[in-house]
Every structure is written in C-alpha cells, then in structure tokens.
C-alpha cells in the first residue's frame, strides 16, 4: 500500500493524508508511547522530589523533557532537540558532582579511615559522604566510639586493599572503570549488599548479567546466594538449564575448573529441588499416590539419548508424566538426581539403589551411571548378594569383570551359599550358570578357594 509519509512519489501524485503504511503506523505508536512514558516519569519524579530545585536553581519539572503539555507528532523534532539539550545539561551536572573524586584522591579534609581486611594501609575518606551513601555506614559513624578522633579506622574484613579502593572510588564518582569492575565485581556486589549500597548492587548486577557465560556462571550463581539477589540467581540458573550440555557434558567443562565443580553440582541440585521452570515430569512404577518428579528435558536428554528422543519426539509427554515402571519412587528420585549431579550423587543413595540404578542405566543408556553402579556392586559383594550380581551380569560381554568377580566370590564362599534358599532358587532359574559354577569348582579343586 502507498503511504502518504514514506512514499517516493511526487507530491502531486501522493495518496491522501489518511493513507499510512504499517511501518509508519507502528513508528508513530512507538513515539507516542515514549512520550507518555516520559510524562509518567515526570509525575513519579514530582511525587518523590516535591518539585524541588536542582543545583543551578531551575526546577526540573520545568524541563522540556518533562513537560505535561500534549506532544503531537508534528512537534517531534522540537521535542528531540529539547531531549538533546536536557542530555547535555545532565552531563554537566554529572561532571560537577563527580568532582568529589578529587577530594578523595587528594585526601582533602578527610576525617575517617577505612582499613581493608588484608592488613593493607588504611584509606582516608569523608564521613559525610559515606553516611549519605550507606545507611549501614551512617549507623556505624553515629556510634560513640567512631565519633572520637579522625584516626579511628573502620575495618572492612571482606575487602582487600584493591577492592576497598574500588568501592570508595565508586562511592565518590558513581561509576567505575570497566577493568576494575571486571576484576572486583563479585566482591563489590557482596559488599554492596552488606552495606546496603543499592545503586552499586544494581551496577554490579547489570554487569554480571551482561557478561554471563559458561566460564562465569558458577561464580555468579555463588555470589547471587551471598548477595540475596533473586533476579541474578534466576538468570544464572536459567543459563545453566539452557547450556547444561556445554557446561558439564563436553570438553568445555575444563573452563569451570575442578574447584568449582561442587558448586556447579550444588547449583543443579537447587534447580531440581526448587523446581525451576521444569518442562517434563517422571513417575515411578509404584507412584499411584505420589506426585511426579519434575525435571528438565535438556538435562535428562544430555545424559541419555534414549530419554532425549523420548522427550523430543513425543508430544504426549509434554503434558503427561513419563512413567519408568522398573523403579520405585525412591529409586527414581536417585536416578533423576544423578542426571543433575553425575558422580557427585550422595554415596548412601548410590549404595542403597545400586542394583536398580544399574538396570535403569542399562535400559536408558546412561553409561556413566552404569559404570558407577558397576564399581559399587563390585565393592559391596557379599554372600547375600553375590548370586544376584552373578546372574545380573550374565550375557553381557561389557560386564565380564563384574561377572568374573561375582563368580569368584560365589566360589570362594560356596560352603555358605549352597545352604541358602537363594542358591536353590538360583539353580532353578539358571541351570547354565550353575553348570558354569560346577565346572570352575571342579577345575580349582572344590569350594572355599579363591577363584578368578
């Protein structure tokens, strides 16, 4: 459709004024919405400042940017010019206010000392500025012992010398060089939370969100707990969910470093326990009255190709839980937990459910879980479970070490095992395995000897 605004046709051939294309229409709507938003900002500003005057004596409410007069589109050019003038005025004010930094650097009339936690030299500062920036500092400075003498030092144990210098620089200037922010952002974020310096906390928060990647997500997840930031925590957890295969199931996990792996696993456990935006549910075979266990397709699929295909290719499971009949509820909980934390699964859970998890790992193609369960079964062999494990590992060439070890245990303790009801049942179920045992016994001269 020809548009009366953006058409390239000569004016004499242009369509009527009321003909407008979709792009120009949306542009006009956006401009009007921006005008209304700024008018709303003006009303909010007046509510909190009570139309107070600024340092140059002019009322902020008189600024063209905050005018309550109607702003039709024909005045957009004038309005944009007013915005530019207001921007320049604000820049001048920022420069004027940032001159505080010279007082900090030159230590002009400093009346308090701040001492870092690493026994570095104390840094002179100004009580009035500290009190105006932080309610915590104000309360400390109002205490009797802090009113005594200028040489009294407040120690900030959680900050080293460089971090304390960066904190003070921000308090005096309202900003921080990008290299310093990058280096000290976590320490500054925690300090901002502790001393209730809200703008610094938001400043650090925005930096962490804008630079969030595989190498930083663990640190951000950790500091979000220390700083009690729900938004930052949710962003970090969401990043983990979206990038789980790159973070922990590929060579890129080397970026994390082993020192942080426990923290990473803790973060995944939090995702599971707090049910952070789950998109699939699992139900055990005995769960007639239990609630399904929520999980995340990307995490379950990263561990198991079988479950990945099951989740992705079947729309039915987007609404209904996936039922894993071969496990009870406790075993399923342990299975799902493993999918999130890998070999950091609690040892007592692995020991208790090794057999069922071994079978589930084989069925759903989870190699690491099967390997863990194999070693657990081998280390827990005794006269009560040796026959079961011997039977469990039959017919699978990959499980020959487990099979041979179980067989050796049975042969070595045959005098005890042969008298049990389990052995009688075993013989009825597995005549071929019984023959195998007899042959090995004959070859090695009877029961009670250690056999391979």
The 8 nearest C-alpha neighbors of each residue, nearest first, counted from 0:
[[1, 2, 20, 19, 18, 21, 6, 14],
 [2, 0, 6, 14, 3, 20, 18, 19],
 [3, 1, 19, 20, 6, 4, 18, 5],
 [2, 4, 14, 16, 18, 19, 6, 13],
 [5, 3, 2, 6, 19, 23, 16, 20],
 [4, 6, 2, 3, 7, 23, 20, 1],
 [7, 5, 2, 8, 4, 3, 1, 13],
 [8, 6, 5, 9, 13, 10, 4, 2],
 [7, 9, 6, 13, 12, 10, 11, 14],
 [10, 8, 12, 11, 13, 7, 6, 14],
 [11, 9, 13, 12, 8, 14, 7, 3],
 [10, 12, 9, 13, 8, 14, 15, 3],
 [13, 11, 10, 9, 8, 14, 15, 7],
 [12, 14, 10, 11, 8, 3, 9, 15],
 [13, 15, 3, 18, 12, 16, 2, 1],
 [16, 14, 17, 18, 3, 13, 2, 19],
 [17, 15, 18, 3, 14, 19, 4, 2],
 [16, 18, 15, 19, 3, 14, 2, 4],
 [19, 17, 16, 2, 15, 3, 14, 20],
 [20, 18, 2, 3, 17, 24, 23, 4],
 [19, 21, 2, 23, 22, 24, 0, 1],
 [20, 22, 24, 23, 25, 19, 26, 2],
 [23, 21, 25, 24, 20, 26, 19, 27],
 [24, 22, 26, 25, 20, 21, 27, 19],
 [23, 25, 21, 27, 22, 26, 20, 28],
 [26, 24, 28, 22, 27, 23, 21, 29],
 [27, 25, 23, 29, 24, 28, 22, 30],
 [26, 28, 30, 24, 25, 29, 23, 31],
 [27, 29, 25, 31, 26, 30, 32, 24],
 [28, 30, 32, 26, 27, 31, 25, 33],
 [29, 31, 33, 27, 32, 28, 26, 34],
 [30, 32, 34, 28, 33, 29, 27, 35],
 [31, 33, 29, 35, 30, 34, 28, 36],
 [34, 32, 36, 30, 31, 35, 29, 37],
 [35, 33, 31, 37, 36, 32, 38, 30],
 [36, 34, 38, 32, 33, 37, 39, 31],
 [37, 35, 33, 39, 38, 34, 32, 40],
 [36, 38, 40, 34, 39, 35, 41, 33],
 [37, 39, 35, 41, 40, 36, 65, 67],
 [38, 40, 36, 42, 37, 41, 35, 43],
 [41, 39, 37, 43, 38, 42, 44, 36],
 [40, 42, 44, 38, 65, 39, 43, 45],
 [41, 43, 39, 45, 44, 40, 46, 38],
 [44, 42, 46, 40, 41, 45, 39, 47],
 [43, 45, 41, 42, 46, 47, 40, 48],
 [46, 44, 49, 50, 48, 42, 43, 47],
 [45, 47, 43, 44, 49, 48, 42, 50],
 [48, 46, 44, 45, 49, 43, 50, 42],
 [49, 47, 45, 50, 51, 46, 44, 43],
 [48, 50, 45, 51, 46, 47, 44, 52],
 [51, 49, 45, 48, 60, 52, 58, 59],
 [50, 52, 49, 48, 58, 53, 59, 45],
 [53, 51, 58, 57, 56, 59, 50, 54],
 [52, 54, 56, 55, 57, 58, 51, 59],
 [53, 55, 56, 52, 57, 92, 58, 51],
 [56, 54, 53, 57, 52, 58, 92, 59],
 [55, 57, 54, 53, 52, 58, 59, 51],
 [58, 56, 52, 55, 53, 59, 61, 54],
 [57, 59, 52, 60, 61, 53, 51, 56],
 [60, 58, 61, 62, 57, 52, 53, 50],
 [59, 61, 58, 62, 65, 50, 41, 66],
 [60, 62, 59, 58, 63, 66, 65, 57],
 [61, 63, 64, 60, 59, 65, 66, 58],
 [64, 62, 66, 65, 81, 61, 82, 78],
 [63, 65, 62, 82, 66, 81, 85, 37],
 [66, 64, 41, 63, 62, 60, 38, 67],
 [65, 67, 63, 68, 64, 62, 61, 38],
 [68, 66, 38, 65, 69, 41, 70, 63],
 [67, 69, 66, 70, 65, 38, 63, 71],
 [68, 70, 71, 67, 66, 34, 35, 74],
 [69, 71, 68, 74, 72, 34, 75, 78],
 [72, 70, 73, 74, 69, 75, 31, 34],
 [71, 73, 75, 74, 70, 27, 31, 30],
 [72, 74, 71, 75, 76, 70, 77, 78],
 [75, 73, 72, 77, 76, 71, 78, 70],
 [74, 76, 78, 72, 77, 73, 79, 71],
 [77, 75, 79, 78, 74, 80, 73, 72],
 [78, 76, 80, 74, 79, 75, 81, 73],
 [77, 79, 75, 81, 76, 80, 74, 82],
 [80, 78, 82, 76, 81, 77, 75, 83],
 [79, 81, 77, 83, 82, 78, 76, 84],
 [82, 80, 78, 84, 79, 83, 63, 85],
 [81, 83, 79, 85, 80, 84, 64, 86],
 [82, 84, 86, 80, 81, 85, 79, 87],
 [85, 83, 81, 87, 86, 82, 88, 80],
 [84, 86, 88, 82, 83, 87, 81, 89],
 [87, 85, 83, 89, 88, 84, 82, 90],
 [88, 86, 90, 84, 89, 85, 83, 91],
 [89, 87, 85, 91, 86, 90, 84, 92],
 [88, 90, 92, 86, 91, 87, 85, 93],
 [91, 89, 93, 87, 92, 88, 86, 94],
 [92, 90, 94, 88, 89, 93, 95, 87],
 [91, 93, 95, 89, 90, 94, 96, 88],
 [92, 94, 90, 96, 95, 91, 97, 89],
 [95, 93, 91, 97, 92, 96, 90, 98],
 [96, 94, 92, 93, 97, 98, 91, 99],
 [95, 97, 93, 98, 94, 92, 99, 172],
 [98, 96, 172, 99, 94, 95, 93, 100],
 [97, 99, 100, 96, 95, 101, 94, 102],
 [100, 98, 97, 102, 101, 171, 96, 103],
 [99, 101, 103, 98, 102, 171, 172, 97],
 [102, 100, 104, 103, 99, 98, 105, 106],
 [103, 101, 107, 100, 99, 105, 106, 104],
 [102, 104, 100, 106, 101, 105, 124, 99],
 [105, 103, 101, 106, 102, 100, 107, 168],
 [104, 106, 102, 107, 103, 101, 100, 108],
 [107, 105, 103, 104, 109, 102, 108, 123],
 [106, 108, 102, 105, 109, 103, 104, 101],
 [107, 109, 106, 110, 125, 102, 124, 105],
 [110, 108, 125, 124, 107, 106, 123, 111],
 [109, 111, 149, 125, 108, 126, 124, 112],
 [112, 110, 149, 124, 123, 125, 109, 126],
 [113, 111, 152, 123, 122, 121, 124, 151],
 [112, 114, 153, 122, 152, 121, 154, 123],
 [113, 115, 121, 154, 153, 152, 155, 122],
 [116, 114, 159, 160, 155, 117, 158, 154],
 [115, 156, 117, 159, 118, 158, 155, 157],
 [116, 118, 159, 119, 115, 160, 156, 158],
 [119, 117, 116, 115, 120, 114, 159, 160],
 [118, 120, 117, 160, 115, 121, 114, 116],
 [119, 121, 122, 114, 118, 115, 160, 113],
 [122, 120, 114, 113, 112, 119, 123, 115],
 [121, 123, 113, 112, 114, 120, 124, 164],
 [124, 122, 112, 109, 111, 113, 106, 121],
 [125, 123, 109, 111, 112, 110, 103, 122],
 [126, 124, 109, 110, 128, 127, 111, 129],
 [127, 125, 129, 128, 130, 111, 110, 124],
 [128, 126, 130, 129, 125, 131, 137, 132],
 [127, 129, 131, 130, 126, 125, 132, 171],
 [130, 128, 126, 132, 131, 127, 136, 133],
 [131, 129, 137, 127, 136, 133, 128, 132],
 [130, 132, 128, 129, 133, 127, 137, 134],
 [133, 131, 129, 130, 128, 196, 170, 134],
 [132, 134, 136, 135, 130, 196, 131, 195],
 [133, 135, 137, 136, 138, 130, 195, 132],
 [136, 134, 138, 194, 133, 137, 139, 195],
 [135, 137, 139, 133, 130, 138, 134, 140],
 [138, 136, 130, 134, 140, 135, 139, 141],
 [137, 139, 141, 135, 136, 140, 134, 142],
 [140, 138, 136, 142, 141, 137, 135, 145],
 [139, 141, 137, 142, 145, 138, 136, 146],
 [142, 140, 138, 139, 137, 143, 145, 146],
 [141, 143, 139, 140, 145, 144, 138, 146],
 [144, 142, 146, 145, 141, 147, 140, 139],
 [143, 145, 146, 142, 147, 151, 140, 141],
 [144, 146, 143, 140, 142, 147, 151, 141],
 [147, 145, 143, 144, 148, 142, 140, 141],
 [146, 148, 145, 144, 143, 149, 151, 150],
 [147, 149, 150, 151, 146, 145, 110, 111],
 [150, 148, 110, 111, 151, 147, 112, 109],
 [149, 151, 148, 152, 112, 111, 110, 147],
 [150, 152, 149, 148, 112, 111, 145, 153],
 [153, 151, 112, 113, 114, 150, 154, 111],
 [152, 154, 113, 114, 112, 155, 151, 111],
 [155, 153, 114, 156, 115, 113, 152, 116],
 [154, 156, 115, 157, 116, 158, 114, 153],
 [157, 116, 155, 158, 154, 115, 117, 159],
 [156, 158, 155, 116, 159, 190, 115, 186],
 [159, 157, 162, 115, 116, 156, 163, 155],
 [158, 160, 115, 117, 162, 116, 161, 163],
 [159, 161, 163, 115, 162, 119, 164, 158],
 [162, 160, 164, 163, 159, 165, 158, 183],
 [161, 163, 165, 159, 164, 158, 160, 183],
 [164, 162, 166, 160, 165, 161, 158, 159],
 [165, 163, 161, 167, 162, 166, 168, 160],
 [164, 166, 168, 162, 163, 167, 161, 169],
 [167, 165, 163, 169, 168, 164, 162, 170],
 [168, 166, 170, 164, 169, 165, 171, 163],
 [167, 169, 165, 171, 166, 170, 172, 164],
 [168, 170, 173, 174, 172, 166, 167, 171],
 [171, 169, 167, 168, 173, 172, 166, 132],
 [170, 172, 168, 100, 169, 99, 173, 167],
 [173, 171, 97, 169, 174, 170, 100, 168],
 [174, 172, 169, 170, 171, 175, 97, 168],
 [175, 173, 169, 172, 176, 168, 170, 171],
 [176, 174, 169, 180, 177, 179, 168, 173],
 [175, 177, 179, 178, 180, 174, 181, 165],
 [176, 178, 180, 179, 181, 175, 182, 174],
 [177, 179, 181, 180, 176, 182, 175, 183],
 [180, 178, 182, 176, 181, 177, 183, 175],
 [179, 181, 177, 184, 183, 182, 178, 175],
 [180, 182, 178, 179, 184, 183, 177, 206],
 [181, 183, 179, 180, 184, 178, 185, 177],
 [182, 184, 180, 186, 185, 181, 179, 187],
 [185, 183, 180, 187, 181, 186, 203, 188],
 [186, 184, 188, 187, 183, 189, 222, 203],
 [187, 185, 189, 188, 183, 184, 190, 158],
 [188, 186, 190, 184, 185, 189, 191, 183],
 [187, 189, 191, 185, 200, 190, 186, 203],
 [188, 190, 192, 226, 186, 191, 187, 193],
 [191, 189, 187, 193, 192, 188, 194, 186],
 [192, 190, 196, 188, 200, 194, 189, 193],
 [191, 193, 195, 189, 190, 226, 194, 188],
 [192, 194, 190, 191, 195, 189, 226, 196],
 [193, 195, 135, 191, 192, 196, 190, 133],
 [196, 194, 192, 197, 191, 193, 133, 134],
 [197, 195, 191, 133, 199, 194, 198, 200],
 [196, 198, 200, 199, 195, 201, 191, 192],
 [197, 199, 201, 200, 196, 202, 191, 173],
 [200, 198, 202, 201, 197, 196, 191, 203],
 [199, 201, 197, 191, 188, 203, 198, 202],
 [202, 200, 204, 198, 199, 203, 205, 197],
 [201, 203, 199, 200, 205, 204, 198, 206],
 [204, 202, 206, 200, 201, 205, 188, 184],
 [205, 203, 201, 207, 206, 202, 200, 208],
 [204, 206, 208, 202, 203, 207, 201, 209],
 [205, 207, 203, 209, 204, 208, 210, 202],
 [208, 206, 204, 210, 205, 209, 211, 203],
 [207, 209, 205, 211, 206, 210, 204, 231],
 [208, 210, 206, 207, 211, 205, 204, 212],
 [211, 209, 207, 208, 206, 212, 215, 205],
 [212, 210, 208, 207, 209, 215, 216, 213],
 [213, 211, 215, 214, 216, 210, 238, 209],
 [212, 214, 216, 215, 246, 211, 254, 255],
 [213, 215, 212, 254, 255, 216, 217, 211],
 [216, 214, 212, 218, 217, 213, 211, 219],
 [215, 217, 219, 218, 213, 212, 235, 220],
 [218, 216, 220, 219, 215, 263, 221, 262],
 [217, 219, 221, 220, 215, 216, 222, 185],
 [218, 220, 216, 222, 221, 217, 223, 215],
 [221, 219, 217, 223, 218, 235, 222, 232],
 [222, 220, 218, 219, 223, 224, 217, 225],
 [221, 223, 225, 219, 224, 220, 226, 218],
 [224, 222, 226, 232, 228, 220, 221, 225],
 [225, 223, 227, 222, 226, 221, 228, 220],
 [226, 224, 222, 223, 227, 189, 221, 228],
 [225, 227, 223, 189, 224, 228, 192, 222],
 [228, 226, 224, 225, 223, 229, 192, 222],
 [229, 227, 223, 231, 226, 230, 232, 224],
 [228, 230, 232, 231, 233, 227, 223, 224],
 [231, 229, 233, 232, 228, 234, 223, 235],
 [232, 230, 234, 228, 233, 229, 223, 235],
 [231, 233, 229, 223, 235, 234, 230, 220],
 [232, 234, 236, 230, 235, 231, 237, 229],
 [233, 235, 237, 231, 232, 236, 238, 230],
 [236, 234, 238, 232, 237, 233, 220, 216],
 [237, 235, 239, 233, 238, 234, 232, 240],
 [236, 238, 234, 240, 239, 235, 233, 241],
 [237, 239, 235, 241, 236, 240, 242, 234],
 [238, 240, 236, 242, 243, 237, 241, 235],
 [241, 239, 237, 243, 238, 242, 236, 297],
 [240, 242, 238, 239, 243, 237, 297, 244],
 [243, 241, 239, 245, 244, 240, 238, 246],
 [242, 244, 246, 239, 240, 245, 241, 247],
 [243, 245, 248, 242, 246, 301, 247, 249],
 [246, 244, 242, 243, 249, 247, 248, 251],
 [247, 245, 243, 252, 244, 251, 242, 213],
 [246, 248, 252, 249, 244, 245, 243, 251],
 [249, 247, 244, 245, 246, 252, 250, 301],
 [250, 248, 251, 245, 247, 252, 244, 246],
 [249, 251, 252, 253, 248, 245, 247, 246],
 [252, 250, 253, 249, 254, 246, 245, 247],
 [251, 253, 247, 254, 246, 250, 255, 249],
 [254, 252, 251, 255, 256, 250, 257, 249],
 [255, 253, 252, 251, 214, 256, 213, 246],
 [256, 254, 253, 252, 214, 259, 257, 260],
 [255, 257, 258, 253, 259, 254, 260, 252],
 [256, 258, 260, 259, 255, 261, 253, 252],
 [259, 257, 256, 260, 261, 255, 262, 263],
 [258, 260, 262, 257, 261, 256, 263, 255],
 [259, 261, 263, 257, 262, 258, 264, 256],
 [262, 260, 264, 263, 259, 265, 258, 343],
 [263, 261, 265, 259, 260, 264, 266, 217],
 [262, 264, 260, 266, 265, 261, 217, 259],
 [263, 265, 267, 340, 261, 266, 262, 260],
 [266, 264, 262, 268, 263, 267, 261, 269],
 [265, 267, 263, 269, 264, 268, 262, 270],
 [266, 268, 270, 264, 269, 265, 339, 271],
 [267, 269, 271, 265, 270, 266, 272, 264],
 [270, 268, 266, 272, 267, 271, 273, 265],
 [271, 269, 267, 275, 268, 273, 272, 274],
 [270, 272, 268, 274, 269, 273, 267, 294],
 [273, 271, 269, 274, 270, 268, 275, 267],
 [272, 274, 270, 275, 271, 269, 268, 276],
 [275, 273, 271, 272, 270, 277, 276, 293],
 [274, 276, 270, 273, 277, 271, 236, 272],
 [277, 275, 274, 278, 295, 237, 270, 294],
 [278, 276, 295, 294, 293, 275, 279, 274],
 [277, 279, 295, 296, 294, 276, 280, 317],
 [278, 280, 294, 295, 293, 277, 296, 317],
 [281, 279, 293, 320, 292, 291, 294, 321],
 [282, 280, 321, 320, 292, 291, 322, 293],
 [281, 283, 322, 291, 321, 320, 323, 286],
 [284, 282, 328, 327, 323, 286, 285, 326],
 [324, 283, 285, 286, 327, 323, 326, 325],
 [286, 284, 327, 283, 287, 328, 324, 326],
 [285, 287, 289, 283, 288, 284, 282, 328],
 [288, 286, 285, 289, 284, 290, 283, 282],
 [287, 289, 286, 290, 285, 291, 282, 328],
 [290, 288, 286, 287, 291, 328, 282, 285],
 [289, 291, 292, 288, 286, 282, 287, 293],
 [292, 290, 282, 281, 280, 293, 289, 320],
 [291, 293, 281, 280, 282, 290, 294, 332],
 [294, 292, 280, 277, 279, 291, 281, 274],
 [293, 295, 277, 279, 280, 278, 271, 292],
 [296, 294, 277, 278, 298, 297, 279, 299],
 [295, 297, 299, 298, 300, 279, 278, 310],
 [296, 298, 300, 295, 299, 301, 240, 243],
 [299, 297, 301, 300, 295, 296, 243, 302],
 [300, 298, 296, 302, 301, 297, 338, 303],
 [299, 301, 307, 303, 297, 302, 298, 306],
 [300, 302, 298, 299, 244, 303, 297, 304],
 [303, 301, 300, 299, 365, 338, 298, 304],
 [302, 304, 300, 305, 306, 365, 301, 364],
 [305, 303, 307, 306, 300, 308, 302, 364],
 [304, 306, 303, 307, 308, 363, 309, 364],
 [307, 305, 309, 303, 308, 300, 304, 310],
 [308, 306, 300, 304, 310, 305, 309, 311],
 [307, 309, 311, 306, 305, 310, 312, 304],
 [308, 310, 306, 307, 311, 312, 313, 305],
 [311, 309, 307, 308, 312, 306, 313, 296],
 [312, 310, 308, 309, 313, 307, 314, 296],
 [311, 313, 308, 309, 310, 314, 307, 315],
 [312, 314, 315, 311, 316, 310, 309, 317],
 [315, 313, 317, 316, 312, 311, 318, 310],
 [314, 316, 313, 317, 318, 319, 320, 310],
 [317, 315, 319, 318, 314, 320, 313, 321],
 [316, 318, 314, 315, 319, 279, 278, 313],
 [317, 319, 316, 315, 320, 314, 279, 280],
 [318, 320, 316, 317, 315, 321, 280, 279],
 [321, 319, 280, 281, 316, 282, 322, 291],
 [320, 322, 281, 282, 280, 316, 323, 319],
 [323, 321, 282, 283, 281, 324, 320, 284],
 [324, 322, 283, 325, 284, 326, 282, 321],
 [284, 325, 323, 326, 283, 322, 285, 327],
 [324, 326, 323, 284, 327, 359, 283, 355],
 [327, 325, 324, 330, 283, 331, 284, 323],
 [326, 328, 283, 330, 285, 329, 284, 331],
 [327, 329, 331, 283, 330, 332, 286, 326],
 [330, 328, 332, 331, 327, 333, 326, 352],
 [329, 331, 333, 327, 332, 328, 326, 334],
 [330, 332, 334, 328, 333, 329, 326, 327],
 [331, 333, 329, 335, 330, 334, 336, 328],
 [332, 334, 336, 330, 331, 335, 337, 329],
 [335, 333, 331, 337, 332, 336, 330, 338],
 [334, 336, 338, 332, 337, 333, 331, 339],
 [337, 335, 333, 339, 338, 334, 332, 340],
 [338, 336, 341, 340, 334, 339, 335, 344],
 [337, 339, 335, 336, 341, 340, 299, 302],
 [338, 340, 337, 336, 267, 341, 268, 298],
 [341, 339, 264, 337, 343, 338, 344, 336],
 [342, 340, 337, 343, 338, 339, 344, 368],
 [341, 343, 344, 340, 337, 371, 368, 367],
 [344, 342, 341, 340, 345, 264, 337, 261],
 [343, 345, 342, 337, 340, 341, 346, 336],
 [344, 346, 348, 347, 343, 349, 342, 333],
 [347, 345, 349, 348, 350, 344, 343, 351],
 [346, 348, 350, 349, 345, 351, 352, 344],
 [349, 347, 351, 350, 346, 345, 352, 333],
 [348, 350, 346, 353, 352, 347, 351, 345],
 [349, 351, 347, 353, 348, 352, 346, 375],
 [350, 352, 348, 349, 353, 347, 354, 346],
 [351, 353, 349, 355, 354, 350, 356, 348],
 [354, 352, 372, 356, 349, 350, 355, 357],
 [355, 353, 357, 356, 352, 358, 372, 376],
 [356, 354, 358, 357, 352, 353, 359, 326],
 [355, 357, 359, 353, 358, 354, 360, 352],
 [356, 358, 354, 360, 369, 355, 372, 359],
 [357, 359, 361, 355, 356, 360, 362, 354],
 [360, 358, 356, 362, 361, 357, 363, 355],
 [361, 359, 365, 369, 357, 363, 358, 364],
 [360, 362, 358, 364, 359, 363, 357, 369],
 [361, 363, 359, 360, 364, 358, 365, 305],
 [362, 364, 360, 305, 361, 365, 359, 303],
 [365, 363, 361, 360, 362, 303, 366, 305],
 [364, 366, 360, 303, 368, 367, 363, 302],
 [367, 365, 369, 368, 364, 370, 360, 361],
 [366, 368, 370, 369, 365, 371, 341, 342],
 [369, 367, 371, 370, 366, 365, 360, 372],
 [368, 370, 366, 360, 372, 357, 367, 371],
 [369, 371, 373, 367, 368, 372, 366, 374],
 [372, 370, 368, 374, 373, 369, 375, 367],
 [371, 373, 375, 369, 353, 357, 370, 374],
 [374, 372, 370, 376, 375, 371, 369, 377],
 [375, 373, 377, 371, 376, 372, 378, 370],
 [374, 376, 372, 378, 373, 377, 379, 371],
 [375, 377, 373, 379, 374, 378, 372, 380],
 [378, 376, 374, 375, 379, 380, 373, 401],
 [377, 379, 375, 376, 380, 374, 373, 381],
 [378, 380, 376, 377, 375, 381, 350, 384],
 [381, 379, 385, 377, 378, 384, 376, 405],
 [380, 382, 383, 385, 384, 379, 408, 409],
 [383, 381, 385, 384, 416, 412, 380, 409],
 [382, 384, 381, 385, 386, 416, 380, 387],
 [383, 385, 387, 386, 381, 382, 388, 380],
 [384, 386, 388, 405, 387, 382, 380, 381],
 [387, 385, 389, 388, 384, 390, 409, 405],
 [386, 388, 390, 384, 389, 385, 391, 383],
 [387, 389, 391, 385, 390, 386, 392, 405],
 [390, 388, 386, 405, 402, 387, 391, 392],
 [391, 389, 387, 388, 393, 392, 386, 432],
 [390, 392, 388, 389, 393, 387, 402, 386],
 [391, 393, 402, 390, 389, 398, 388, 395],
 [392, 394, 390, 395, 391, 402, 389, 398],
 [395, 393, 396, 392, 398, 391, 399, 390],
 [394, 396, 397, 398, 393, 392, 399, 402],
 [395, 397, 398, 399, 394, 393, 392, 400],
 [398, 396, 395, 399, 400, 401, 392, 394],
 [397, 399, 401, 396, 395, 400, 392, 402],
 [398, 400, 402, 396, 401, 397, 403, 395],
 [401, 399, 403, 402, 398, 404, 397, 405],
 [402, 400, 404, 398, 399, 403, 405, 377],
 [401, 403, 399, 392, 405, 389, 400, 404],
 [404, 402, 406, 400, 405, 401, 399, 407],
 [403, 405, 407, 401, 406, 402, 400, 408],
 [404, 406, 389, 408, 402, 407, 385, 403],
 [407, 405, 403, 409, 408, 404, 389, 402],
 [408, 406, 450, 404, 410, 451, 405, 409],
 [407, 409, 405, 411, 406, 410, 412, 404],
 [408, 410, 406, 412, 407, 411, 413, 385],
 [411, 409, 413, 407, 412, 408, 446, 406],
 [410, 412, 447, 449, 448, 408, 409, 413],
 [413, 411, 409, 410, 414, 415, 447, 416],
 [412, 414, 416, 410, 415, 446, 409, 417],
 [415, 413, 412, 417, 416, 446, 447, 418],
 [416, 414, 413, 412, 417, 418, 419, 382],
 [415, 417, 413, 418, 419, 414, 412, 382],
 [418, 416, 413, 419, 422, 415, 414, 423],
 [419, 417, 416, 415, 420, 422, 414, 423],
 [420, 418, 421, 422, 416, 417, 423, 415],
 [419, 421, 423, 422, 424, 418, 417, 425],
 [420, 422, 424, 419, 423, 425, 386, 416],
 [423, 421, 425, 420, 424, 419, 417, 426],
 [424, 422, 420, 426, 425, 421, 427, 419],
 [423, 425, 421, 427, 422, 426, 428, 420],
 [424, 426, 422, 428, 423, 427, 429, 421],
 [427, 425, 429, 423, 424, 430, 428, 433],
 [428, 426, 424, 425, 429, 430, 423, 422],
 [429, 427, 425, 426, 424, 430, 423, 431],
 [428, 430, 426, 432, 431, 427, 425, 433],
 [431, 429, 433, 426, 432, 434, 427, 428],
 [430, 432, 434, 433, 429, 435, 426, 436],
 [433, 431, 435, 429, 434, 430, 436, 390],
 [434, 432, 430, 436, 435, 431, 426, 429],
 [433, 435, 437, 431, 432, 436, 438, 430],
 [436, 434, 432, 438, 433, 437, 439, 431],
 [435, 437, 433, 439, 434, 438, 440, 432],
 [438, 436, 440, 434, 439, 435, 441, 433],
 [437, 439, 441, 435, 440, 436, 442, 434],
 [438, 440, 442, 436, 441, 437, 443, 435],
 [441, 439, 445, 437, 443, 438, 442, 444],
 [442, 440, 438, 444, 439, 443, 445, 437],
 [441, 443, 439, 440, 444, 438, 445, 437],
 [444, 442, 440, 441, 445, 439, 450, 448],
 [443, 445, 441, 442, 440, 446, 448, 439],
 [446, 444, 440, 441, 443, 447, 448, 442],
 [447, 445, 413, 448, 410, 440, 411, 414],
 [446, 448, 411, 412, 413, 410, 445, 449],
 [449, 447, 411, 446, 450, 410, 445, 443],
 [448, 450, 411, 407, 447, 451, 410, 408],
 [451, 449, 407, 448, 410, 411, 443, 408],
 [450, 407, 403, 404, 449, 406, 408, 410]]
